[in-house]
């Protein structure tokens, strides 16, 4: 149940992205076609963030909590001050998981590695 009902924000974004892909891209060229591709990529990123972002935020907070950190600022400060030097494997694992989460939204193809 949603206060705003259907279509949802995610559905609206998907519709605009699909319209650009189907109708705009096929009838444009040059600069406008390039900007259409950029718009498609941006909308796809927003779709993925809407779909995954809440869970990613919860997962990130849980990872920080494993190190006893309340937020990113405290985590960064602890790294800068060397407070976590004895836990570098854990720090690397958290940072890797965070980068993977960001890539899953920004461009999931980068998670596949070189082709």
C-alpha positions in Angstrom: 0.0 0.0 0.0 1.4 3.4 -1.0 0.1 6.8 -0.3 0.8 7.8 -3.8 -0.6 4.7 -5.4 0.2 3.5 -8.9 2.2 4.1 -10.8 5.1 4.1 -8.4 8.2 6.3 -8.8 10.1 3.2 -9.9 7.4 2.4 -12.5 7.4 6.0 -13.8 11.2 6.0 -14.1 11.1 2.7 -15.9 8.5 4.0 -18.4 10.5 7.1 -19.2 13.7 5.0 -19.7 11.9 2.6 -21.9 10.4 5.4 -24.0 13.8 7.0 -24.5 15.3 3.6 -25.5 12.5 2.6 -27.9 11.3 5.9 -29.4 13.8 8.7 -28.8 17.1 6.7 -29.5 15.8 5.3 -32.8 14.8 8.7 -34.2 17.8 10.7 -33.2 21.5 10.9 -34.0 24.6 12.7 -33.0 24.6 14.8 -29.9 20.9 14.1 -29.0 21.4 10.4 -29.4 24.4 10.6 -27.1 22.5 12.6 -24.5 19.6 10.1 -24.8 22.0 7.3 -24.0 23.3 9.3 -20.9 19.7 9.8 -19.8 18.9 6.1 -20.2 22.0 5.2 -18.1 21.0 7.7 -15.4 17.4 6.4 -15.2 18.7 2.8 -15.0 20.9 3.8 -12.1 18.0 5.4 -10.3 15.9 2.3 -10.9 18.6 0.1 -9.4 19.1 2.4 -6.4 15.3 2.4 -5.7 15.3 -1.4 -5.9 18.4 -2.1 -3.9 19.3 1.1 -1.9 17.4 0.4 1.3 18.8 -3.0 1.7 22.3 -1.8 0.7 22.1 0.9 3.4 21.1 -1.6 6.0 23.9 -4.0 5.0 26.4 -1.1 5.1 25.3 -0.1 8.6 25.5 -3.7 9.8 29.1 -4.0 8.4 30.1 -0.8 10.2 28.6 -2.1 13.4 30.8 -5.2 13.2 33.7 -2.8 13.6 32.0 -0.8 16.3 31.5 2.2 14.1 28.3 4.2 14.2 28.7 6.0 10.8 31.0 6.6 7.9 32.6 9.7 9.5 33.6 7.6 12.5 34.9 4.8 10.3 37.0 7.3 8.2 38.4 8.9 11.4 39.3 5.5 12.8 41.1 4.6 9.6 42.9 7.9 9.5 44.1 7.6 13.1 45.2 4.0 12.7 42.6 2.7 15.1 41.8 -0.2 12.9 45.3 -1.1 11.7 45.0 -4.5 13.6 41.8 -5.2 11.7 42.8 -4.4 8.1 41.3 -7.6 6.6 38.0 -6.7 8.1 38.3 -3.1 6.8 39.2 -4.3 3.3 36.2 -6.7 3.3 33.9 -3.9 4.3 35.3 -1.5 1.8 35.1 -4.1 -0.9 31.4 -4.9 -0.1 30.6 -1.2 -0.1 32.3 -0.7 -3.5 30.5 -3.7 -4.9 27.2 -2.3 -3.7 27.9 1.0 -5.4 28.9 -0.7 -8.6 25.7 -2.8 -8.5 23.8 0.5 -8.7 26.2 2.5 -10.9 27.0 -0.1 -13.5 26.6 -3.8 -12.6 28.7 -4.8 -15.6 31.8 -3.7 -13.8 31.2 -6.4 -11.2 31.8 -9.1 -13.8 35.4 -8.0 -14.3 37.3 -7.8 -17.6 35.8 -9.6 -20.6 
